[in-house]
Amino acid sequence: MECAGLSYYRSISAWAPGGTLGDSEKLLSPTNSDHSHPVMGMSLRRNRCERRLRAVDFTIPSTELSSSTLVFGRTREVMSRPALNFLRPYLRGSRTPRPEHARAYLALQKRFTQSVAADAYTGPYDVEKQKRLDHLAKVKPLADYHPRLVHASAVHNLSIRDFNAKYHGIQETQTDVVSVLGRVRSVRLLGSKLMFLDIERDTQRLQVMVELKKLAPRDDLDESFRGFKKVARLGDWVSIRGNPTKTSTGQLSVLALDVPQVLAPCLHHLPEKIDDAETLARRPHIHALTSDEPGDVLRLRALIYDYVRTYFIQSGFLEVETPTFDVNAGGAIARPFETVANELSNTPIRLRIAPELNLKRLIIGGQDKIFEIGRVFRNEGVDNTHNPEFSTCEFYEVGATLPTVIARTEQLVHGLHTAIESLRSTYFLTLAAPEGIDFTQPFAQLPFIPTIEKACGRTLPDLSSQDASKELLHMFTELHLATPPNPTLPRLLDTLAETYIEPLCKNPTFITQHPEALSPLSKSYVDEATRQRVASRVELFIQGREYVNAYEEENSPFEQRRKFMQQLDFHTEGGAVIDESYLEALEWGMPPTGGWGCGLDRLVMLFASKKRIADVLPFGTLRNVVGISKTR
């Protein structure tokens, strides 16, 4: 049974702009009804209501109706007794709605909008949009509101940024005729013949003065001016032809010579601010319209990409591209995404989890210093710091040792920090700088095994022995540490690092000398201090989060095969295979090479002071992207 109160709200919506008394009377007319409400004694026609509002289903059992509660979709809104007393005559159908009741309806609609979850609520958006369309159609045909943009040859077409730069020093109205376009951010009416607009484009704002007596004469000028006043709304894109001027208060403006032209009307109410995380995630374009932060994050990301790319190019590196699709995902231990190509239907295709192996093939083929910036894909979890799709940069340099790679990393990170902070007050005003982090070179270093042994007061077993996992499990029991799922040797060692080393890495810190089992693609050796087999590898951590993974690359096909076989023993879930094509490539001879991979999304998180990767991705994580496609 449909709640009669909702039908009342729907009926009085006819009094808002675009509605008529006739519409309201028809909606409530008993002669047009075919569905009676047994509780309220009020005739309703469900399909007419739903067709009018195109809203969500507000059907509820009549047994749930009470004198103190109205149920809206999934949300129960308890109303005060004075409000119910006001509504009761209309709910019972004994009194006809009047035009002034629209104000009450709009107030209730606003509360309703704020109270209902985004995934269950689309109705008022449709109601508001229809009102806006009706309002626009009263002035001129809807097809005329999205014209082609035509630039007149005698007019200077300027962006707002260029306009502000060119005319900021003027003191009086200029004779130049310019054309600017932007999104309306403010509409102010001063009487019937003067209005002011604030328009925005590319973070720049400009005031527009539209005075009737200063517009170019034409037969329908008064009608056109009144029509624009009626339809001008926040969010509209408009074009203005006029003269640069300054107001008496010294504000740079453009004095319109013609009635502004609407290029793309906004059909929805543009809110000042949205705090609901679900709405922001599902409608990122609205977030960008109501906050400067998304734009600042985009600019920060662009600066980081540009700085990293410029650093490597100026250091003599060649930028390359390697395949995103491959038979072997290659280069890291992770579950890949799989698909099938129509032309190769019998061969499973994988999205790369790292470009590493193909980049090394280029090194084997004769390249000396190369890097790649691109997207990689890992079919694993989504959390605050991980997304299945992310951006990475990898470089490889012939003849580079671990100290060489460490030095490059320090130069790059320190220089990037300096560059960003010099521009923060100009381009990233909404983004806080990372606090309490010392980027002074050289960065600290913590050896993996000695640091753990010192922190836990235990000596690690021989990590190359067959019983290493069992002995570590016994140590976990003694230390009262939670055992990770599927406790292989690499996972146990990772857990120890997360517990005892990573919390020590607030400032930029290199974790060095990882056990060999953690680094199958790195060269390895026996550490004299611990007598353990360790990798020629470092990881850069800042604030307990990994940013860089660097190696002296394993170039022996024999050692690489042994390490691949060892990884198969650790990979108990199955599905892992040895990349024989990469081993064959190593047989042609890869010179001693150093290199690393760096997560660029995490660099954006660091310098934007964000704890969630979703906050630095323009469309959020994979969950958000899927949610956007489901938005009604």
C-alpha positions in Angstrom: 0.0 0.0 0.0 1.4 3.4 -0.9 1.8 6.0 1.9 -0.7 8.8 1.3 1.7 11.3 2.7 4.1 10.7 -0.1 1.3 11.2 -2.6 0.6 14.5 -1.0 4.2 15.6 -1.4 4.0 14.6 -5.0 0.8 16.4 -5.6 1.9 19.7 -4.2 5.1 19.5 -6.2 2.9 20.8 -9.0 3.0 24.2 -7.2 6.8 24.5 -7.7 8.0 26.2 -10.9 6.6 24.3 -13.9 3.6 22.9 -12.1 -0.1 23.9 -12.4 -3.2 23.7 -10.3 -4.7 21.6 -13.0 -2.0 19.0 -12.6 -2.5 18.9 -8.9 -6.3 18.6 -9.2 -6.0 15.8 -11.7 -3.6 13.9 -9.5 -6.0 13.9 -6.5 -9.3 13.7 -8.4 -11.3 10.6 -7.2 -12.7 10.2 -10.7 -9.2 9.6 -12.0 -8.3 7.1 -9.3 -8.3 3.3 -9.5 -6.6 2.5 -6.2 -8.1 3.4 -2.8 -6.2 3.7 0.4 -8.1 1.8 3.1 -6.5 3.6 6.0 -6.6 7.2 4.9 -9.8 7.0 2.8 -8.1 8.8 0.0 -8.2 7.7 -3.6 -4.9 7.4 -5.4 -3.6 6.3 -8.7 -0.2 4.7 -8.2 1.0 4.7 -11.8 0.2 8.4 -12.3 2.2 9.3 -9.1 5.2 7.2 -10.1 5.1 8.4 -13.7 5.0 12.0 -12.5 8.0 11.7 -10.1 9.9 8.7 -11.5 10.9 8.0 -7.9 11.9 5.0 -5.9 9.2 2.7 -4.6 7.8 4.1 -1.4 5.3 1.1 -1.0 4.9 0.0 2.6 2.4 -2.2 4.4 -0.6 -0.3 5.7 0.0 -1.9 9.1 3.2 0.0 9.4 1.5 3.4 9.1 1.1 5.2 12.4 0.1 8.7 13.5 3.7 9.6 14.4 5.8 8.0 11.6 6.1 8.3 7.9 8.4 5.8 6.2 10.5 7.0 3.2 12.1 4.1 1.3 14.6 2.6 3.7 14.8 5.5 6.1 12.3 6.2 8.8 11.8 9.9 9.5 9.9 10.6 12.7 7.8 13.8 12.4 6.7 16.1 15.2 3.1 16.3 16.2 2.6 19.9 14.9 3.9 18.8 11.5 1.4 15.9 11.5 -1.4 18.1 12.6 -0.6 20.4 9.7 -0.5 17.5 7.2 -3.5 15.5 8.5 -6.3 17.2 6.6 -4.4 16.8 3.3 -3.5 13.2 4.1 -7.2 12.5 4.6 -8.1 14.3 1.4 -10.5 16.7 3.1 -8.7 19.8 2.1 -7.3 20.9 -1.3 -3.6 21.7 -1.5 -2.8 25.4 -2.1 0.1 27.1 -3.8 1.7 28.4 -0.6 2.1 24.8 0.5 5.0 24.4 -2.0 7.3 26.1 0.5 6.5 23.4 3.1 7.0 20.7 0.4 10.5 22.1 -0.6 11.6 22.2 3.1 10.5 18.6 3.6 12.1 17.6 0.4 15.4 19.1 1.6 15.3 17.1 4.8 14.3 14.0 2.9 17.3 14.5 0.5 19.7 14.6 3.4 18.2 11.6 5.2 18.0 8.9 2.5 21.0 6.9 1.4 22.4 7.7 -2.0 21.9 4.1 -3.3 18.2 4.1 -2.5 17.3 7.6 -3.6 17.0 9.2 -7.0 13.5 10.7 -7.0 14.0 14.3 -6.0 16.8 14.6 -8.6 14.3 13.7 -11.2 11.7 16.1 -9.8 14.1 18.9 -9.7 15.5 18.2 -13.1 11.9 18.1 -14.6 11.2 21.5 -13.0 14.3 22.9 -14.4 13.5 21.6 -17.9 10.0 23.0 -17.7 11.4 26.4 -16.6 13.9 26.5 -19.4 11.3 25.4 -22.0 9.1 28.4 -21.1 11.8 30.8 -22.3 12.9 29.0 -25.5 13.0 25.5 -27.0 15.3 23.1 -25.1 17.3 22.3 -28.3 18.5 26.0 -28.3 20.4 25.7 -25.0 23.3 23.7 -26.4 24.5 25.7 -29.4 27.7 25.3 -31.3 30.4 27.7 -30.1 31.1 30.2 -32.9 34.0 32.7 -32.5 33.5 36.0 -34.3 36.6 37.1 -36.2 36.6 40.6 -34.8 36.5 39.4 -31.2 39.4 38.4 -29.0 38.5 35.0 -27.5 40.3 34.7 -24.2 40.3 32.2 -21.3 39.6 33.8 -18.0 43.2 33.2 -17.0 44.4 35.1 -20.1 41.8 37.8 -19.5 43.0 38.3 -15.9 46.6 38.4 -16.9 46.1 40.8 -19.8 43.8 43.3 -18.2 44.6 43.2 -14.5 46.3 46.6 -14.6 43.5 48.6 -16.3 41.8 51.5 -14.5 38.9 52.2 -16.9 36.7 50.5 -19.5 38.6 49.4 -22.6 37.4 49.5 -26.2 38.7 46.0 -26.8 35.9 43.5 -27.5 36.5 40.2 -25.9 34.7 36.9 -25.6 35.0 34.7 -22.4 33.1 31.7 -21.3 32.8 30.0 -17.9 30.6 28.3 -15.4 28.3 30.5 -13.4 29.3 30.5 -9.7 27.2 33.4 -8.5 24.1 35.4 -9.7 23.2 38.7 -8.2 20.3 40.9 -9.3 20.3 44.6 -8.6 16.9 45.8 -9.6 15.2 44.8 -12.9 17.9 46.1 -15.3 21.2 45.1 -13.8 22.7 41.8 -12.8 26.2 40.5 -11.9 27.6 37.1 -12.6 30.7 35.4 -11.3 32.0 32.9 -13.8 34.8 30.3 -13.3 37.1 28.4 -15.6 40.3 26.5 -14.8 40.2 27.8 -11.2 40.1 31.4 -12.4 37.1 33.7 -11.7 35.8 36.8 -13.4 32.9 39.1 -12.6 30.4 39.9 -15.4 28.3 43.0 -15.5 25.1 42.8 -17.5 23.3 46.2 -17.6 20.3 46.5 -19.9 20.9 50.0 -21.1 24.5 49.2 -22.2 23.6 46.1 -24.3 23.6 46.4 -28.0 20.1 47.4 -29.3 17.9 44.8 -31.0 14.2 44.3 -31.4 13.8 41.6 -28.7 16.4 42.9 -26.3 14.0 43.4 -23.3 12.5 39.9 -23.8 15.9 38.3 -24.2 17.3 40.0 -21.1 14.3 39.0 -19.0 14.6 35.4 -20.3 18.2 35.2 -19.3 17.4 36.5 -15.9 14.8 33.8 -15.5 17.0 30.9 -16.5 20.5 31.9 -15.2 21.5 29.5 -12.5 24.6 28.3 -10.7 26.4 25.7 -12.7 25.4 27.0 -16.2 28.1 27.4 -18.8 27.7 30.8 -20.5 29.5 32.9 -23.1 29.9 36.7 -22.8 30.9 39.3 -25.4 32.0 42.6 -23.8 34.6 45.1 -22.8 37.2 44.8 -20.1 36.4 47.2 -17.2 37.0 47.9 -13.6 34.2 48.6 -11.1 34.2 51.5 -8.7 35.5 49.1 -6.1 38.5 48.2 -8.3 37.3 44.7 -9.3 38.3 43.6 -12.8 35.2 42.7 -14.8 33.8 42.3 -18.3 31.0 44.7 -19.2 28.6 42.7 -21.4 27.6 44.1 -24.8 25.1 41.3 -25.5 22.8 39.2 -23.4 25.0 36.3 -22.2 24.5 33.1 -24.2 23.8 29.9 -22.3 26.0 27.2 -23.8 25.1 24.3 -21.4 22.5 24.7 -18.6 23.0 22.9 -15.4 19.8 20.8 -14.8 20.5 20.1 -11.2 20.9 22.2 -8.1 24.6 22.8 -7.5 25.2 22.4 -3.7 27.8 24.4 -1.9 29.3 21.4 -0.3 28.7 17.6 -0.1 29.9 15.7 3.0 28.3 12.4 2.2 31.1 10.0 1.2 28.8 7.7 -0.8 27.6 10.6 -3.0 31.2 11.8 -3.5 32.3 8.3 -4.5 29.5 7.7 -6.9 29.4 11.2 -8.5 33.1 12.4 -8.6 32.1 15.2 -11.1 29.9 16.7 -8.4 32.8 16.5 -5.9 35.0 18.4 -8.3 32.3 21.0 -8.8 31.8 21.6 -5.1 35.4 21.4 -3.9 38.8 22.7 -5.1 40.6 19.6 -3.6 40.1 17.2 -6.5 41.6 19.7 -8.9 44.5 20.3 -6.6 45.1 16.5 -6.4 45.1 16.3 -10.2 47.7 19.1 -10.5 49.8 17.5 -7.8 49.8 14.2 -9.7 50.7 15.9 -12.9 53.6 17.7 -11.3 54.9 14.4 -9.8 54.7 12.6 -13.1 56.4 15.5 -14.9 59.2 15.8 -12.3 59.9 12.0 -12.3 59.9 11.9 -16.1 62.1 15.0 -16.4 64.6 13.6 -13.8 65.2 10.4 -15.8 65.3 12.1 -19.2 67.8 14.7 -17.9 69.8 11.8 -16.5 70.2 10.2 -19.9 67.4 7.6 -19.7 65.2 6.6 -22.6 61.4 6.4 -21.9 59.9 3.2 -23.3 56.6 1.3 -23.4 56.1 -2.4 -22.8 52.9 -4.5 -23.4 50.0 -4.2 -21.0 48.7 -7.5 -22.2 50.9 -10.6 -22.0 50.8 -14.3 -21.6 52.9 -14.0 -18.5 52.0 -11.2 -16.2 55.6 -11.1 -15.0 57.8 -9.4 -12.5 56.0 -9.7 -9.2 54.2 -12.1 -6.9 50.5 -11.3 -7.3 47.3 -12.7 -8.8 46.8 -11.3 -12.4 43.6 -10.4 -14.2 42.9 -12.8 -17.0 41.0 -12.3 -20.3 40.8 -13.7 -23.8 41.5 -12.1 -27.1 39.0 -12.9 -29.9 41.9 -13.5 -32.4 43.7 -15.8 -29.9 40.8 -17.5 -28.2 42.8 -20.5 -27.2 45.4 -18.5 -25.3 44.7 -16.9 -21.9 45.9 -13.3 -21.8 46.9 -11.5 -18.6 47.1 -7.9 -17.7 50.6 -7.2 -16.5 51.3 -7.0 -12.8 54.7 -5.3 -13.5 56.6 -4.2 -16.6 59.9 -5.6 -15.0 60.7 -8.6 -17.1 60.0 -6.9 -20.5 62.1 -4.0 -19.4 65.0 -6.4 -18.7 64.5 -7.9 -22.1 65.2 -4.5 -23.5 68.4 -4.3 -21.4 69.4 -7.7 -22.8 68.7 -6.4 -26.3 71.2 -3.6 -25.9 69.5 -0.6 -24.2 71.6 1.0 -21.5 69.3 3.3 -19.3 65.5 3.0 -19.7 62.4 3.8 -17.7 58.7 3.4 -18.0 55.7 5.1 -16.4 52.5 3.2 -16.7 49.5 1.3 -15.3 49.8 -2.2 -13.7 47.0 -4.5 -12.5 46.8 -6.9 -9.6 43.7 -9.0 -9.0 43.9 -8.6 -5.2 42.3 -6.7 -2.4 41.1 -3.1 -2.1 42.1 -1.2 1.0 43.4 2.2 2.1 46.7 1.8 0.3 45.9 -0.8 -2.4 43.9 -0.7 -5.6 43.9 -3.4 -8.3 44.8 -0.8 -10.9 47.7 1.7 -10.1 50.5 3.7 -11.6 54.2 2.8 -11.3 57.5 3.9 -12.6 60.4 1.5 -13.1 63.9 2.2 -14.3 66.9 0.0 -15.1 70.5 1.1 -15.6 73.4 -1.0 -16.8 76.3 -1.0 -14.4 74.3 0.5 -11.5 75.0 -1.0 -8.1 72.8 -0.8 -5.0 74.7 2.4 -3.8 74.0 4.0 -7.2 70.3 3.2 -7.0 70.1 4.5 -3.4 71.7 7.8 -4.4 69.3 8.2 -7.3 66.4 7.5 -5.0 67.5 10.1 -2.5 68.1 12.7 -5.2 64.7 12.1 -6.8 62.6 12.1 -3.6 64.4 15.1 -2.0 64.2 17.1 -5.2 60.5 16.2 -5.6 59.8 17.4 -2.1 61.6 20.7 -2.7 59.7 21.3 -6.0 56.3 20.6 -4.5 56.7 22.7 -1.4 57.9 25.7 -3.6 54.6 25.5 -5.5 52.2 24.4 -2.8 50.9 27.9 -1.9 50.2 28.6 -5.5 48.8 25.4 -7.0 47.8 23.1 -4.1 46.2 25.4 -1.5 43.7 22.7 -0.3 46.4 20.0 0.3 48.3 19.9 3.5 52.1 19.4 3.5 53.4 16.2 5.1 54.2 17.0 8.7 57.1 16.0 10.8 59.1 14.3 8.0 62.7 15.1 7.5 63.7 14.7 3.8 67.4 15.6 4.5 69.9 13.4 2.7 71.3 10.8 3.2 68.3 8.7 4.3 68.5 6.3 7.3 69.1 2.6 6.7 67.9 -0.4 8.7 69.2 -3.9 8.0 66.4 -6.4 7.9 67.6 -9.3 10.1 69.6 -7.4 12.8 66.7 -5.0 13.3 64.2 -7.7 13.9 66.5 -9.7 16.1 67.2 -6.6 18.2 63.5 -5.7 18.5 62.2 -9.1 19.5 65.2 -10.3 21.4 65.5 -13.6 19.4 67.9 -14.9 16.8 66.3 -15.9 13.6 66.9 -19.4 12.4 68.9 -20.3 9.3 66.4 -19.0 6.7 67.9 -21.2 3.9 67.1 -24.4 5.8 64.2 -26.7 5.2 62.9 -26.2 8.7 63.0 -22.4 8.6 59.2 -22.0 8.5 58.6 -24.4 11.4 61.2 -22.6 13.5 59.7 -19.2 12.7 56.2 -20.5 13.6 57.6 -21.6 17.0 59.1 -18.1 17.5 55.7 -16.5 16.6 54.1 -18.6 19.4 56.7 -17.5 21.9 56.3 -13.9 20.9 52.5 -14.1 20.9 52.3 -12.8 17.3 49.3 -13.5 15.1 50.2 -16.0 12.4 49.4 -14.9 8.8 47.1 -17.0 6.6 48.9 -19.6 4.7 52.1 -19.1 6.7 54.8 -19.6 4.1 58.4 -18.4 4.8 58.0 -15.2 2.8 54.7 -14.3 4.6 56.2 -15.0 8.0 59.1 -12.8 7.3 56.8 -10.0 5.9 54.8 -10.2 9.1 58.0 -9.7 11.2 59.0 -6.7 9.1 55.5 -5.2 9.5 55.7 -5.7 13.3 59.3 -4.7 14.1 60.8 -2.6 11.2 58.2 -0.6 9.4 56.9 1.3 12.5 60.5 2.7 12.8 60.4 4.3 9.4 58.7 7.6 9.9 61.4 9.6 8.1 62.6 8.3 4.7 64.4 5.0 5.6 65.9 2.2 3.5 65.3 -1.3 4.7 68.3 -3.3 3.5 69.6 -6.9 3.2 66.3 -8.7 2.9 66.4 -12.5 3.2 66.8 -14.2 -0.2 63.4 -15.9 0.0 61.7 -12.4 -0.3 63.5 -11.4 -3.4 63.6 -14.0 -6.3 64.6 -11.4 -8.9 67.5 -9.9 -7.0 71.1 -11.0 -6.8 72.0 -12.5 -3.4 75.0 -13.1 -1.2 75.9 -14.3 2.3 76.0 -11.5 4.8 79.1 -11.7 6.9 77.4 -10.3 10.1 74.5 -12.7 10.2 75.7 -15.6 8.0 72.3 -15.6 6.3 71.7 -15.5 2.5 70.4 -12.0 1.8 69.3 -10.1 -1.3 71.0 -7.1 -2.9 67.8 -5.2 -2.3 66.5 -2.1 -0.5 63.0 -0.8 0.1 62.3 2.9 0.9 59.7 3.4 3.6 58.2 6.7 4.8 55.7 6.9 7.6 55.6 3.1 7.7 54.6 2.8 4.1 56.6 1.4 1.2 57.4 3.7 -1.8 60.4 2.1 -3.6 61.6 -1.4 -4.2 65.1 -1.6 -5.6 67.5 -4.4 -6.7 70.7 -5.3 -8.1 69.1 -7.6 -10.7 69.7 -11.3 -10.9 71.3 -11.9 -14.3 72.3 -15.6 -14.0 69.8 -17.9 -15.7 70.9 -20.7 -13.4 70.4 -18.8 -10.2 67.2 -17.3 -11.5 65.8 -20.8 -12.3 66.7 -21.9 -8.8 64.9 -18.9 -7.2 61.9 -19.4 -9.4 61.7 -23.1 -8.3 62.0 -21.9 -4.7 59.0 -19.5 -5.2 57.0 -22.4 -6.6 57.5 -24.2 -3.3 56.2 -21.2 -1.4 53.2 -20.6 -3.7 50.9 -23.2 -2.2 47.7 -21.9 -3.9 48.8 -23.3 -7.2 48.6 -21.6 -10.6 52.2 -20.2 -10.6 54.5 -21.2 -13.4 58.1 -20.5 -14.3 58.5 -17.9 -17.1 60.7 -20.0 -19.4 60.8 -17.2 -22.0 62.5 -14.9 -19.5 65.0 -17.5 -18.6 65.8 -18.0 -22.3 66.3 -14.2 -22.6 68.8 -14.3 -19.7 70.8 -17.0 -21.6 71.8 -14.3 -24.1 73.5 -12.4 -21.4 72.2 -9.5 -19.2 74.9 -7.2 -17.9 75.0 -6.2 -14.2 72.0 -4.0 -13.8 70.4 -2.0 -11.1 66.9 -0.6 -11.0 63.7 0.0 -9.0 59.9 0.3 -9.1 58.1 3.2 -7.4 54.4 3.5 -6.8 53.4 6.9 -8.1 49.9 6.9 -6.4 51.6 6.6 -3.1 53.9 9.5 -3.8 50.7 11.6 -4.5 49.3 10.3 -1.2 52.5 11.3 0.6 52.6 14.9 -0.7 48.9 15.4 -0.4 48.8 14.1 3.2 46.2 11.6 2.4 45.8 8.2 4.1 43.5 6.6 1.5 44.5 5.9 -2.1 40.9 6.6 -3.1 41.5 10.2 -2.1 44.1 10.7 -4.8 42.5 8.8 -7.6 40.1 11.0 -9.7 37.5 8.2 -9.8 38.4 6.4 -6.6 39.2 2.7 -6.2 37.8 -0.1 -8.2 34.8 -0.3 -5.9 34.0 3.4 -6.6 34.4 2.9 -10.4 31.9 0.0 -10.3 29.6 2.1 -8.2 29.7 5.0 -10.7 28.4 2.7 -13.4 25.4 1.7 -11.2 24.4 5.3 -10.5 20.9 5.9 -11.7 
